[in-house]
């Protein structure tokens, strides 16, 4: 009987061995990519899975508008992903809620050096690093060479070029961007020396520098006759594709909105003539971030390294047209030859990481109201800024309580 049992167990072991060998650990990754970016990401993941290793990546697309709230709600309930791709500006809020996992334990000097500065720095919060950077995004200056033959290097040149390109009777304008959107205003505000928070983390949106930048934005909108009224993202795209916008301020995502056959070039934002300093747009580091509930953290970090590595970066840059964070990708001839990606890499040197503290969530609504009062209304910039500052301080104080 004992011999028969041993033989039976040995047979079962042989039958089970192939199944055990084929067992894989699945790492689920949420993302909000669409278009060329999504196609490139799928290609990157397929290449990884086709290698037949012990890990398998499973992608799930989530609508962008619902993404942040879904992460906040799903992960604490064990309903979220192992990893997800999102902008760094929510890191502070998610870290405070213990929704995401720091990755300092796995970071070596070689890993840190692999990314363009300051994309990895943007992922630091409260002396910990949350995630690895995949790409970086900020606004730059798109222009139609038929209307604007040469990229302006100063804001005075920009205004002059915009006036020359404007024909209000034909509904053609020299400069078009979402000027009532605080995200875009950050480029002028930081160029004027304004800051969202002080070094101690206190709101400082009522400063003279912030007011000066609001006055500049008001002048662009109202004093020079170079911009349409009530500008939306749809209007920006429509005018540029019709050849009726000389210059547009937008980010890498705008490339996917430009119609086939429309000629365009991209340049870094101009120097502010009033102070001789570069406009400094807000840098967003798009990162792959680990869930605090991920049961396979070591394996998940391996996937993070792959998705931010050279092989993946080349696909995301050449096919997804992403300004990737991996430094050595820009040594590849195909990427070197991409003049648009070269401009965004250059703009990176004159950009400031978006604050990632939880208090940043309190800034957007009051500053959006302020921008609309200044751009689409008649409120003096100083009044609008001070009202926003008071409201933000109130909101931050209430949140801390």
Buried (B, 14 or more C-beta within 10 A) or exposed (E): EEEEEEEEEEEEEEEEEEEEEEEEBEBBBBBBBEEBBBBBBBBBBEEBBEEEEEBBBEBEBBEEEEBBEBBBEBBBEEEBBBBBBBBBBBBBBBBEBEBBBBBEEBBEEEBEEBBBEBBBBBBBBEEBBBBBBBBBBBBBBBBBEEBBEEBBBBBBBBBBBBBBBBEEEEEBBBBBBBBBBBBBBBBBBBBBBBBBBEEEEEBBBBBEBBBBBBBBBBEBBBEBEBBBEEBEBEBBBBBBBEBBBBBBBBBBBBBEBBEEEEEBBBBBBBBBBBEEBBBBBBBBBBBBBBBBBBEBBEBBBBBBBBBBBBBBBBBBBBBBBBBBBBBBBBEBEEBEEBEBBBBBBEBBEBBBBBBBBBBBBBBBBBBBBBBBBBBBEEBBBBBBBBBBBBBBBEBBEEEEE
